[in-house]
């Protein structure tokens, strides 16, 4: 579903991403790990088009999206949940979800499956986003990204600042989305998921494949079930 080749990114004179390349497959969770400041968030912003890549290519479902704008990538099936959630605090839950449908007809209904995944959002549909708890805001941010029925879902540290009970709920939803997908226009659509995460146990539980970044490079990769044997936890503590 996603193929990244030779991505390089710079901020001023700093070389932030160095020849980054990987694939994310349909029906699988690809987890990207690494300490703070190694370029994980910059990589996700590059995938989403928030920052343009200097060199390299990004392919989605066989089509080149390297130079596409963020809204063009959304139209082609990319959903993005940024670090810090970035919901619209003064808008209601319903209005936030409709923002995820902004490029579709104004009569497009909010997919009812979102409320099956996150029942709390239905209970708080008329409450302002800024009045929700951190965990509820994270669920809202994920639901907003899912509203348009993406083929690729990108999540940047979804467990940050979230209570343990909600972390479990989010993990369950991520696994379900990879395995089963969502109904889009009445048809089931599976998706590929790229997850940046600092919480090792959460990442290890979900990962089909993992990548470890250091100084803007991918220095280790493998199957999720091999993370402990490959010493990934110890590397995260270095």
LOTOR-905155 format. One record per residue (C-alpha): residue in three letters; x, y, z. Coordinates in steps of 0.1 Angstrom, whole numbers, plus 5000, padded with zeros to 4 digits. Example, Ala and Ser with C-alpha at 12.3 -4.5 7.8 and 13.67 -1.06 7.14 Angstrom:
# residues 2
ALA512349555078SER513749895071
This chain:
# residues 238
UNK500050005000UNK502850245009UNK506350244995UNK508950495006UNK512350514988UNK515450724996UNK513751005015UNK516051295026UNK514851595045UNK516651905058UNK515852185082UNK518252465074UNK521752305074UNK520651995094UNK520151665076UNK517051535094UNK516151225074UNK518851025057UNK517850795028UNK514850655046UNK513050375029UNK510450115039UNK507149955029UNK503749935048UNK501549655036UNK497749635035UNK496349465066UNK499449515087UNK500749755114UNK504249895107UNK505650055139UNK508350315139UNK510350345171UNK513150565183UNK514150815210UNK513051175208UNK514651385181UNK515551105157UNK513251225129UNK510151015134UNK507651305133UNK509451465104UNK509051135085UNK505351125091UNK504951485081UNK506851405049UNK504551115042UNK501551345047UNK503051625026UNK503051875055UNK506751925047UNK508051855011UNK510751595007UNK514051714992UNK514851384975UNK513251044973UNK509750914964UNK506550814981UNK504150574964UNK500550494976UNK498750204961UNK501050214931UNK500650584924UNK503350844930UNK502251104956UNK505651254964UNK504651604952UNK501051594962UNK499651844987UNK498251715020UNK494651755008UNK495451564976UNK496851284997UNK493651275018UNK491551244986UNK493750944975UNK493350765008UNK495750895035UNK494550955070UNK496751135095UNK496551165133UNK499251415144UNK501151425176UNK499251625201UNK495851545184UNK495251895170UNK491451875172UNK489452195169UNK488752275205UNK485952535199UNK484052295175UNK481752025187UNK482551655183UNK480151635154UNK481751935137UNK485251795142UNK484151465126UNK482651655097UNK486051825091UNK487251475082UNK484651475055UNK485451825042UNK486251735007UNK483051535002UNK479551654997UNK478051845026UNK475251575027UNK477751295033UNK476751135066UNK479251065094UNK480050695091UNK478150525120UNK480950275124UNK482950555140UNK480550545169UNK480850165171UNK484650205174UNK484450495199UNK481050495217UNK482050785239UNK481951015209UNK478250945203UNK477551025239UNK479351365236UNK478451445200UNK477351805209UNK480151875233UNK483052095223UNK486251925216UNK488152135240UNK485952015269UNK486851645263UNK489551455283UNK492851385267UNK491851025259UNK488551135244UNK490351395223UNK492651125210UNK489750905201UNK488151205183UNK491351275164UNK491550915152UNK487850905142UNK488251235123UNK491051075103UNK488950765096UNK485850955085UNK486850965049UNK487750595048UNK491550595043UNK493550315028UNK496550425048UNK496350545084UNK499350735099UNK499350785137UNK501950985156UNK502250865193UNK498550805200UNK499250695236UNK500951025246UNK499351155278UNK496550905277UNK495150705306UNK495850325305UNK492150225300UNK491950435268UNK495250315256UNK493849965256UNK490750085236UNK492950255211UNK495149955207UNK492049735201UNK490749975174UNK494149985156UNK494349605155UNK490749585143UNK491349835115UNK494449655103UNK492649315104UNK489149405092UNK489249765080UNK486149985077UNK483149995055UNK483550255029UNK480550335006UNK479050005018UNK482149795010UNK484749665035UNK488149835030UNK491249715048UNK494049955055UNK497749975061UNK498750145094UNK501950335101UNK502350395138UNK505050605156UNK505250505192UNK507450555223UNK505550315246UNK507349985238UNK504849745252UNK502049905231UNK504149895200UNK505249545205UNK501749415210UNK500549575177UNK503549555154UNK503449325124UNK506749485113UNK508949735131UNK511549995122UNK514050155146UNK515350505138UNK518450675150UNK519851015138UNK517451025109UNK518150675096UNK516450335099UNK519150125116UNK517049815124UNK513949645111UNK512149315114UNK509049135123UNK506949245153UNK507048905170UNK510848925170UNK511149255187UNK512149115221UNK514648865206UNK516149145184UNK516849355215UNK514649645205UNK513649725241UNK517249765251UNK517949985221UNK515150215231UNK516850275265UNK520350355251
